[in-house]
Amino acid sequence: MVTVRGSFVRATLAAVFLLVPLAPVPAAAQDPAPETAMPSGSTVSAAAAADWTAPLSTRGRWIVDADGDRFKLRSGNWHGASGTWNGSGSADEDANHHAGENSGRIPLGLDRAPMAEIIAGFREIGINSIRLPFSNEMIHDSVPVTDDAVAANRSLRGKTPLQVYDVVVRELTAAGLAVILNNHTNTTRWCCGVDGNERWNASRSTQTWENDWLFMARRYKDNKRVVGADLYNEVRRDIWNDPNWGLGDNHDWFTASQRVGDRILTEANPDLLIIVEGINWTGIPVDGLPHERPTLEPVRRLSHTLVDSGKLVYSAHFYDYTGPNHSGATGTGETTDPRYRDLTPTELIDVLNRQAFFVTAEQDQHFTAPVWISEFGIGGRAETGARQRAWFENFVDHLIRTDADFAYWPLVGWHENRTGNGWALLHWDAAGNRMGVYDGDDWRATAWSRLIGAQGRTGRVGPVTDWSMLSPDHGDFVASRRMRALPDWDSGARKAVCPDGQRLLGLSHTGNRGLCSDVSAGPVWDPAAGHKVIVDERYVTPGRDWATGYTKLQCPEGHFMTGYSVRGAAVSAALCVAAPPGSIVGTSGRTVWFDRGDNRGSSPKGGDFALGHYKGQCADDEYAAGIAVTGRVGSSRTPDALYCRQRS
């Protein structure tokens, strides 16, 4: 989100060096407003419906519609429902809102233009999807919007902010636009400094946050053009603590997003894309102290594996005034780190690829997924800075070069006599007169046309191989819908299970990580045959000791491994499932040792699924049928070898 980072830096420095705590943020009610039926009214026209077929899913690095055709998110942010109040002074005064633009707790501009006109403007500039921010506070807010806030849309009078949001969602999707729900803030105030909105659980509990998401996902379940859940915006440091990616504590964004994503898919709405933004900021922005913008870099070492492989999308934000180690502050707290606009075109490309675009560029990795640049933007007519303008042109070039999905920030703004905030692509004045990016004097128009009209992949995207990481680092990591629905198969142990349709191909010697895939098309679990939990050597065929002196947890004939369990570092059990009737599963095998080094073949796929640990991996045309461990002195019963059988 566009903001002045100086407030973040000043608040952080004051707290760290002067020990001044943040003022408490009032807590919202803990229970969502009563669930109501969606307002009746517009329906999607036949012409709009012919453009694409909901719901959306993913195939490798691409987002596709229900027909398997590429659906490129050419999006924009319609902000306001997440809040525009700066946090001081009366929220009734426009001057106390970001850029003087008071949204009235609802999407901006509804006081100045009819909703139909605003939405028509989105279509006019080439948008096919809307990122629609909301706050958790908005969900619970029972105070009707003011008449002034909806002056150009009188039918919205007397509605709560959530009810207005309902109508906006309905009308956007009726116009053929896809809508991505974006949990932007906890409280209804402008983001993104030290403001009580730093994390998903900054101003409320993680449990309440999860409940809010289930409420929103269920609320729009019947509207298939509501296609995504963008879980939280710009996760960043508060005064005292950094967010992290995988430590298992209350600040662990990886674990929180993995859990709520699975809950949304299994308990609320299986059709939604689950969109996970990288970490926006860690550290104190002072020269000499560690600080950075991690973005999506942690995904390379630890990626999400949802219960539905085709639903994960990663996202990232880029603005010229920030940088890979620059918070965006000017003046107090500004560091000497370069901003993105200070980088040469070559340097910028290198940084962008390292921070985000590698996720789409590198195929057949456990982290391969679509990346949506869900915020980027710049000032319009009033922006005269040469470096700022060059950055925007260069960034647009990289979006085109990489055929990236994107969402401009913001779509809607105010103007008076053609002046104002300037960042939006469409502005309305108090009399309802529109000023748009194509009105002849906006320098961004050429770049925007180039971006919207860029040639990219279209048409059908064929099925791709999925590679998935299992990471039972701090608890169960069960990515199988079938096993999640069954009783606990190894009570007290941490369990890891591949997504349905995938088989286990790799394990790490220590660290408990695993690698799954559906490469070579199977075998696929036969649910009618159930599963077997293997804790001993009863299925080892006499005369076929594939790891002499080691304990071998081996699947029975006709079965393959789809999971395992651990207690501490030690293997507890192997989870084996039957191949479907008629499939041919080989009976001969080979031993893949990885107790003293990596043993993954000459050109392994899937990526490094256990950074810093030895790994073993079966070949693409094999399946794992057993694990060998030892309890000898000095060993912790960690995996030492895999028994890999070739499908015949």
C-alpha positions in Angstrom: 0.0 0.0 0.0 1.2 3.5 -0.7 2.3 5.1 2.5 5.0 7.2 4.1 7.3 4.8 5.9 8.8 7.5 8.1 6.0 7.0 10.6 7.0 3.3 10.8 10.7 4.2 11.4 10.0 6.9 13.9 7.6 4.8 16.0 10.0 1.9 15.9 13.0 4.0 16.9 11.1 5.7 19.7 10.0 2.4 21.1 13.3 0.7 20.9 15.5 3.6 22.2 13.0 5.5 24.4 10.9 2.5 25.5 7.7 4.2 24.7 4.9 1.6 24.0 2.3 1.9 21.3 -1.1 3.2 22.3 -3.5 0.3 22.6 -5.7 -0.4 19.7 -9.4 -0.9 20.6 -10.5 -4.5 20.1 -13.4 -5.3 17.8 -16.2 -7.6 18.8 -15.1 -11.2 18.7 -18.0 -12.7 16.9 -18.8 -11.9 13.2 -22.0 -10.1 12.3 -24.9 -12.5 11.7 -24.5 -14.2 8.3 -27.1 -12.9 5.9 -28.1 -13.8 2.4 -26.3 -12.0 -0.5 -28.4 -9.1 -1.9 -30.4 -10.0 -4.9 -30.1 -8.0 -8.1 -27.7 -8.1 -11.0 -26.7 -11.3 -12.7 -23.7 -12.1 -14.8 -24.5 -11.4 -18.5 -24.1 -14.1 -21.0 -21.4 -12.1 -22.8 -19.4 -11.6 -19.7 -19.8 -15.2 -18.7 -18.4 -16.3 -22.1 -15.1 -14.6 -21.3 -13.9 -17.1 -18.7 -15.3 -19.9 -16.6 -15.0 -19.9 -12.8 -13.6 -21.1 -10.5 -9.9 -20.6 -11.0 -7.0 -22.9 -10.1 -3.3 -23.3 -10.9 -1.2 -25.4 -13.2 2.5 -24.9 -12.4 3.2 -21.2 -12.7 -0.1 -20.4 -14.5 -3.5 -19.5 -13.2 -6.2 -21.2 -15.3 -10.0 -21.1 -15.4 -12.4 -24.1 -15.1 -11.8 -24.9 -18.8 -8.0 -25.1 -18.3 -7.4 -21.8 -20.2 -4.9 -19.4 -18.9 -6.5 -16.6 -16.9 -4.0 -13.7 -16.4 -4.9 -11.6 -13.4 -4.8 -8.1 -14.9 -6.0 -6.5 -11.6 -6.4 -3.4 -9.7 -6.9 -2.5 -6.0 -10.2 -0.9 -5.1 -9.3 0.2 -1.6 -11.3 1.9 1.2 -13.2 -0.8 3.0 -10.0 -1.6 4.9 -9.8 2.0 6.1 -8.3 5.4 5.2 -8.2 7.1 8.6 -4.6 7.9 9.5 -5.1 7.1 13.2 -5.2 10.5 14.8 -7.9 13.2 15.0 -11.5 12.7 14.3 -12.3 10.0 11.7 -15.2 12.3 10.5 -12.7 14.9 9.1 -11.4 14.3 5.6 -8.1 15.9 6.6 -7.4 13.0 9.0 -7.5 10.4 6.2 -4.8 9.3 3.8 -4.3 12.0 1.2 -7.5 13.6 2.4 -9.5 10.8 0.9 -12.2 9.7 3.3 -13.7 6.4 2.1 -16.3 6.3 4.9 -15.3 2.6 5.7 -16.3 1.4 2.3 -14.7 1.2 -1.2 -13.5 4.7 -2.2 -15.5 6.9 -4.5 -19.1 5.8 -3.8 -19.8 9.3 -2.6 -18.8 10.7 -5.9 -19.8 8.4 -8.7 -22.4 5.6 -9.3 -21.0 2.2 -8.7 -21.9 1.2 -12.3 -19.8 4.1 -13.6 -16.8 3.1 -11.5 -17.0 -0.5 -12.5 -17.4 0.5 -16.2 -14.2 2.5 -15.8 -12.3 -0.6 -14.6 -13.4 -2.5 -17.7 -12.5 0.5 -19.9 -8.8 0.5 -18.8 -8.4 -3.2 -19.3 -8.9 -4.6 -15.8 -10.4 -8.2 -15.5 -10.1 -8.7 -11.7 -10.3 -6.7 -8.5 -8.3 -7.0 -5.3 -10.9 -5.8 -2.8 -9.4 -5.0 0.6 -11.3 -5.4 3.9 -10.5 -5.1 7.6 -11.4 -7.6 10.3 -13.1 -4.6 12.0 -15.3 -4.1 9.0 -16.7 -7.6 9.3 -18.0 -6.8 12.8 -18.9 -3.2 12.3 -22.7 -2.8 12.8 -22.8 1.0 12.4 -24.5 2.0 9.2 -22.4 4.1 6.7 -23.3 7.8 6.6 -25.5 9.2 3.9 -22.5 11.3 2.7 -20.4 8.3 2.2 -22.8 6.9 -0.4 -24.1 10.2 -1.8 -23.8 8.9 -5.4 -25.3 5.6 -4.6 -28.5 6.3 -2.6 -29.6 2.6 -2.5 -26.7 1.9 -0.1 -28.1 4.2 2.6 -28.5 2.6 5.9 -26.3 -0.4 5.2 -23.4 -1.5 7.3 -19.9 -1.5 5.7 -20.1 -5.3 5.2 -23.5 -5.0 3.5 -22.0 -2.3 1.1 -19.1 -4.7 0.5 -21.6 -7.4 -0.4 -23.2 -5.1 -3.1 -19.8 -4.2 -4.4 -18.8 -7.8 -4.7 -22.1 -8.6 -6.4 -21.8 -5.8 -9.0 -18.2 -6.4 -9.8 -18.8 -10.1 -10.5 -22.0 -9.3 -12.4 -19.9 -7.2 -14.7 -17.7 -10.3 -15.4 -14.8 -9.3 -13.1 -13.1 -11.7 -10.8 -12.9 -10.6 -7.2 -10.1 -11.5 -4.8 -11.0 -10.9 -1.1 -8.0 -9.3 0.6 -7.7 -9.2 4.4 -5.8 -5.9 4.4 -5.9 -4.8 8.0 -7.1 -5.8 11.5 -8.5 -2.3 12.2 -10.2 0.1 9.9 -7.3 2.5 9.5 -4.6 3.3 6.9 -1.8 0.8 6.5 1.2 0.1 6.7 3.4 1.3 9.6 3.4 0.5 13.3 -0.4 0.8 13.5 -1.9 -2.3 15.1 -2.1 -4.0 11.7 1.4 -5.4 11.4 0.4 -9.0 11.5 -2.7 -11.1 11.1 -2.9 -11.3 14.9 -1.6 -7.9 15.8 -4.9 -6.6 17.2 -6.8 -9.9 17.6 -6.1 -13.5 18.2 -5.1 -15.9 15.5 -8.2 -17.9 16.2 -10.5 -14.9 15.6 -8.6 -14.1 12.4 -9.2 -17.7 11.2 -12.9 -17.5 12.1 -13.2 -14.2 10.2 -11.7 -15.8 7.1 -14.0 -18.8 7.3 -16.9 -16.4 7.7 -15.9 -14.4 4.6 -15.1 -17.5 2.5 -18.5 -19.0 3.3 -20.3 -15.7 2.7 -19.4 -15.6 -1.0 -19.2 -19.4 -1.6 -22.1 -19.4 -4.1 -20.6 -16.6 -6.2 -18.1 -18.5 -8.2 -16.5 -15.3 -9.6 -15.2 -14.6 -6.1 -12.0 -16.5 -6.9 -9.4 -15.8 -4.2 -8.6 -15.3 -0.6 -5.6 -13.0 -0.2 -4.8 -13.9 3.4 -3.0 -10.8 4.8 -1.3 -7.7 3.6 2.3 -6.7 4.2 3.2 -8.8 7.2 5.9 -6.8 9.0 7.7 -6.0 12.2 5.8 -4.4 15.1 7.8 -2.4 17.7 9.4 -5.4 19.4 9.1 -8.5 17.2 9.7 -9.6 13.7 7.5 -12.0 11.7 9.2 -15.2 10.6 8.8 -18.0 8.1 8.7 -21.3 9.8 9.8 -21.0 13.5 6.5 -22.3 14.8 5.7 -19.4 17.2 3.0 -16.9 17.3 4.8 -14.7 14.8 5.2 -17.5 12.2 3.5 -16.3 9.0 4.3 -19.5 7.1 2.5 -21.7 9.6 -0.4 -19.3 10.1 -1.0 -19.0 6.4 -0.6 -22.7 5.8 -3.2 -23.5 8.5 -5.8 -20.9 7.5 -5.4 -21.8 3.8 -6.2 -25.4 4.5 -9.1 -24.5 6.8 -10.6 -22.3 4.1 -10.4 -25.1 1.5 -11.7 -27.9 3.8 -14.2 -26.0 5.9 -15.5 -23.1 3.9 -14.9 -22.8 0.1 -12.8 -25.3 -1.9 -13.0 -23.2 -5.0 -10.9 -20.3 -3.8 -7.3 -19.6 -4.7 -5.2 -19.2 -1.5 -2.9 -16.2 -1.9 0.1 -15.9 0.4 2.1 -12.7 0.4 5.8 -12.8 1.4 7.1 -11.0 4.4 7.2 -7.3 3.9 9.8 -6.2 6.5 12.0 -7.4 9.3 14.5 -5.6 11.5 15.0 -2.0 12.7 15.8 0.3 9.7 19.0 1.8 11.1 22.3 1.6 9.4 24.5 -1.0 11.1 21.5 -3.0 12.3 20.1 -6.0 10.4 17.0 -5.1 8.3 15.5 -6.2 5.1 12.5 -6.8 2.9 12.4 -10.7 2.6 9.5 -10.8 0.2 9.3 -14.3 -1.2 12.9 -15.4 -0.7 12.0 -17.7 2.2 9.8 -19.8 -0.2 12.9 -21.3 -1.7 13.7 -23.1 1.6 10.1 -23.6 2.9 7.1 -23.7 0.7 3.4 -24.3 1.3 1.7 -27.6 0.4 -2.1 -27.1 0.6 -4.6 -30.0 0.6 -5.4 -29.0 -3.0 -2.3 -28.7 -5.1 -3.9 -26.4 -7.7 -4.9 -23.6 -5.3 -1.7 -21.8 -4.1 -0.6 -18.4 -5.4 2.2 -16.3 -4.0 2.2 -12.5 -4.0 4.6 -9.6 -3.6 4.6 -5.8 -3.5 7.0 -3.4 -5.1 7.2 0.4 -5.1 10.0 2.7 -6.3 10.6 4.4 -2.9 11.2 1.1 -1.0 14.1 -1.3 -1.6 15.4 -4.7 -0.8 16.8 -3.3 2.4 15.0 0.1 2.5 11.8 0.7 4.4 10.8 3.7 2.3 11.5 6.3 5.1 12.6 9.8 4.2 14.4 11.9 6.8 14.3 10.5 10.3 15.3 6.8 10.2 16.3 6.8 6.5 19.1 4.3 5.8 21.7 4.5 3.2 20.4 1.3 1.4 19.4 1.8 -2.2 15.7 2.1 -3.1 14.4 0.2 -6.1 14.5 3.4 -8.1 18.2 3.7 -7.4 19.0 0.4 -9.1 20.2 0.1 -12.7 17.8 -1.8 -15.0 20.1 -4.9 -14.7 20.3 -4.6 -11.0 16.6 -4.2 -10.7 15.9 -7.3 -12.7 18.4 -9.3 -10.6 16.8 -8.1 -7.3 13.2 -8.7 -8.5 14.1 -12.2 -9.7 15.8 -13.0 -6.4 13.0 -11.6 -4.3 9.9 -12.9 -6.1 10.0 -13.9 -9.8 12.1 -17.0 -9.3 8.9 -18.7 -8.0 7.5 -18.7 -11.5 10.8 -18.8 -13.5 12.1 -22.1 -12.0 9.9 -25.1 -13.0 9.5 -28.5 -11.3 10.4 -27.1 -7.9 8.6 -27.7 -4.7 7.9 -23.9 -4.7 6.8 -23.5 -8.3 3.6 -21.5 -8.4 2.0 -18.4 -9.9 3.2 -15.1 -8.5 0.8 -12.2 -8.4 2.3 -8.7 -8.0 -0.7 -7.6 -6.0 0.6 -4.0 -5.4 2.7 -1.7 -7.5 2.0 1.9 -8.5 3.3 5.4 -8.7 2.1 9.0 -8.7 0.6 10.3 -11.9 0.5 13.8 -13.4 2.3 15.4 -10.4 5.2 12.9 -10.5 8.1 14.6 -12.2 11.1 12.6 -10.7 13.2 11.1 -13.5 14.2 8.1 -11.4 10.7 7.4 -10.2 9.4 7.5 -13.8 12.2 5.3 -15.0 11.6 2.8 -12.3 7.9 2.5 -13.3 8.8 2.0 -17.0 11.5 -0.6 -16.1 9.1 -2.4 -13.7 6.4 -2.6 -16.3 8.9 -4.0 -18.7 9.7 -6.8 -16.3 6.1 -7.6 -15.7 5.7 -7.9 -19.5 9.0 -9.8 -19.9 7.9 -12.4 -17.3 4.2 -12.5 -18.4 3.3 -11.8 -14.7 0.0 -11.4 -13.0 -0.4 -8.0 -11.5 -2.7 -5.6 -9.5 -2.1 -1.8 -9.7 -2.5 0.3 -6.5 -4.9 2.0 -6.5 -7.7 2.2 -9.0 -9.9 4.9 -7.5 -8.9 8.3 -6.1 -10.2 11.9 -5.6 -9.2 15.0 -7.5 -10.2 18.7 -7.4 -9.3 20.7 -10.5 -7.2 17.8 -11.8 -5.0 17.8 -8.7 -4.8 15.5 -5.7 -3.2 12.3 -4.6 -2.5 11.3 -8.2 -1.7 7.7 -7.7 -5.0 6.3 -8.9 -5.8 5.4 -12.5 -9.3 6.9 -12.2 -10.2 10.0 -10.1 -13.5 11.7 -9.4 -14.1 15.2 -8.1 -16.8 16.2 -5.7 -19.1 17.0 -8.6 -18.7 13.6 -10.1 -16.4 14.5 -12.9 -14.0 11.8 -13.8 -10.3 12.2 -14.6 -8.6 9.0 -16.0 -5.2 7.7 -17.0 -6.2 8.1 -20.7 -7.3 11.8 -20.5 -4.2 12.9 -22.4 -1.9 14.4 -19.8 -1.0 11.3 -17.6 2.6 10.1 -18.4 1.7 6.6 -17.2 -0.8 6.0 -20.1 1.8 4.6 -22.5 3.3 2.2 -20.0 -0.2 1.1 -18.8 -1.3 0.5 -22.4 1.8 -1.5 -23.0 1.2 -3.6 -19.9 -2.5 -4.2 -20.5 -2.0 -5.0 -24.2 1.2 -7.2 -23.8 1.2 -10.5 -25.6 1.5 -13.4 -23.2 0.5 -17.0 -22.9 -3.2 -17.6 -23.8 -5.3 -20.7 -24.3 -5.2 -24.1 -22.8 -2.5 -24.9 -20.2 -1.9 -28.7 -20.1 -1.6 -30.7 -16.8 1.8 -30.3 -15.2 3.7 -32.3 -12.6 3.3 -31.1 -9.0 6.2 -31.3 -6.5 5.3 -30.7 -2.9 7.3 -30.3 0.3 6.3 -31.9 3.6 7.5 -30.0 6.6 6.3 -31.5 10.0 8.7 -29.2 11.7 6.5 -28.2 14.6 3.4 -30.4 14.3 1.3 -32.4 11.9 1.6 -31.6 8.2 -1.1 -33.7 6.6 -1.9 -32.5 3.1 -4.2 -35.4 2.3 -7.9 -34.7 2.5 -8.5 -38.4 2.9 -6.2 -38.8 5.9 -7.4 -35.6 7.5 -10.9 -37.1 7.6 -9.7 -40.4 9.3 -8.8 -41.0 12.9 -5.3 -40.3 14.1 -3.1 -43.0 12.8 -0.1 -42.4 15.1 -1.2 -40.6 18.2 1.5 -38.4 19.8 3.7 -38.3 16.7 4.0 -35.6 14.1 2.6 -36.8 10.9 3.4 -35.8 7.3 1.2 -37.0 4.4 1.4 -36.2 0.7 -1.6 -34.5 -1.0 -4.1 -37.0 -2.5 -2.8 -38.1 -5.9 0.8 -37.8 -5.0 3.4 -40.3 -3.7 6.4 -39.9 -1.5 9.7 -39.7 -3.4 12.2 -38.1 -1.1 13.2 -37.8 2.6 15.9 -35.9 4.5 18.3 -37.6 6.8 17.6 -35.1 9.5 15.1 -32.3 9.8 12.0 -34.4 9.0 11.3 -32.9 5.6 9.8 -34.9 2.7 9.1 -34.5 -1.0 6.0 -35.7 -2.9 5.1 -35.7 -6.5 2.6 -37.0 -9.1 5.4 -37.3 -11.7 5.0 -40.1 -14.2 1.2 -40.2 -13.5 0.9 -42.3 -10.5 0.3 -44.7 -8.9 -2.8 -43.2 -7.3 -4.1 -44.4 -4.0 -7.1 -46.7 -4.1 -9.3 -45.3 -1.3 -11.4 -48.5 -1.2 -8.3 -50.4 0.0 -7.6 -48.1 3.0 -4.1 -47.5 4.4 -1.5 -49.4 6.5 0.7 -48.0 9.2 4.0 -49.8 9.2 6.1 -49.9 12.4 8.1 -53.1 12.0 9.6 -55.5 9.4 6.7 -57.8 8.8 6.4 -57.0 5.1 10.1 -57.5 4.3 10.4 -60.5 2.0 12.7 -63.2 3.2 15.9 -63.1 1.2 15.4 -59.5 0.2 17.2 -57.6 2.9 17.7 -54.3 1.3 19.4 -52.6 4.3 21.3 -55.2 6.3 21.5 -54.4 10.0 18.9 -51.6 9.8 15.3 -51.6 10.9 13.2 -51.5 7.7 9.7 -50.1 7.6 8.5 -51.6 4.4 5.1 -51.4 2.6 3.3 -54.6 1.6 3.3 -55.7 -2.0 1.1 -53.5 -4.2 1.4 -50.5 -1.8 3.5 -47.3 -1.9 4.5 -44.7 0.7 2.4 -41.6 0.9 3.5 -40.4 4.4 5.5 -40.9 7.6 5.5 -39.9 11.2 8.2 -38.8 13.5 8.8 -38.3 17.3 11.4 -35.7 17.7 14.0 -36.5 15.0 13.2 -40.3 15.0 11.0 -42.0 12.4 7.9 -43.5 14.1 6.0 -45.1 11.3 5.6 -45.3 7.5 2.2 -44.7 6.0 1.5 -47.0 3.0 -1.5 -47.0 0.7 -2.7 -49.5 -2.0 -2.3 -48.7 -5.7 -5.6 -48.9 -7.6 -6.8 -52.2 -9.0 -5.3 -53.0 -12.4 -2.2 -50.7 -11.9 1.1 -52.4 -12.2 3.4 -51.9 -9.2 6.9 -53.4 -9.4 8.2 -55.9 -6.8 12.0 -55.4 -7.3 13.8 -52.4 -5.8 17.0 -50.6 -4.9 18.4 -49.0 -1.8 19.1 -45.3 -1.9 21.4 -44.4 1.0 21.6 -40.8 2.2 23.1 -41.0 5.6 26.4 -39.6 4.5 25.5 -37.3 1.7 22.8 -36.4 -0.9 21.7 -39.2 -3.1 19.1 -37.8 -5.5 20.2 -38.9 -8.9 22.0 -37.0 -11.6 19.3 -34.4 -12.4 16.7 -34.5 -9.5 13.6 -32.4 -9.7 11.6 -30.8 -6.9 14.4 -28.5 -5.6 16.2 -28.6 -2.3 13.4 -29.6 0.0 15.6 -29.8 3.2 18.3 -27.1 2.9 21.4 -28.0 4.9 20.4 -31.7 5.3 21.3 -34.9 3.4 18.5 -36.0 1.2 17.5 -39.2 -0.6 15.2 -39.4 -3.6 13.7 -42.1 -5.8 13.7 -41.7 -9.5 10.8 -40.1 -11.4 9.6 -43.6 -12.5 9.9 -45.1 -9.0 7.9 -45.1 -5.8 9.2 -45.2 -2.2 8.2 -48.5 -0.6 10.2 -48.3 2.7 12.4 -46.4 5.1 15.5 -47.8 6.8 16.6 -46.5 10.3 19.0 -47.6 13.0 18.9 -47.3 16.7 22.6 -48.0 17.2 24.7 -45.8 19.5 25.0 -42.4 18.1 21.9 -42.6 15.9 18.6 -41.0 16.5 16.5 -43.3 14.3 16.5 -40.7 11.6 16.0 -41.9 8.0 19.2 -43.5 6.5 17.9 -45.1 3.3 14.8 -45.3 1.1 13.7 -48.5 -0.7 12.8 -47.4 -4.2 10.8 -49.6 -6.5 10.3 -49.1 -10.1 6.8 -49.2 -11.5 6.6 -51.9 -14.2 
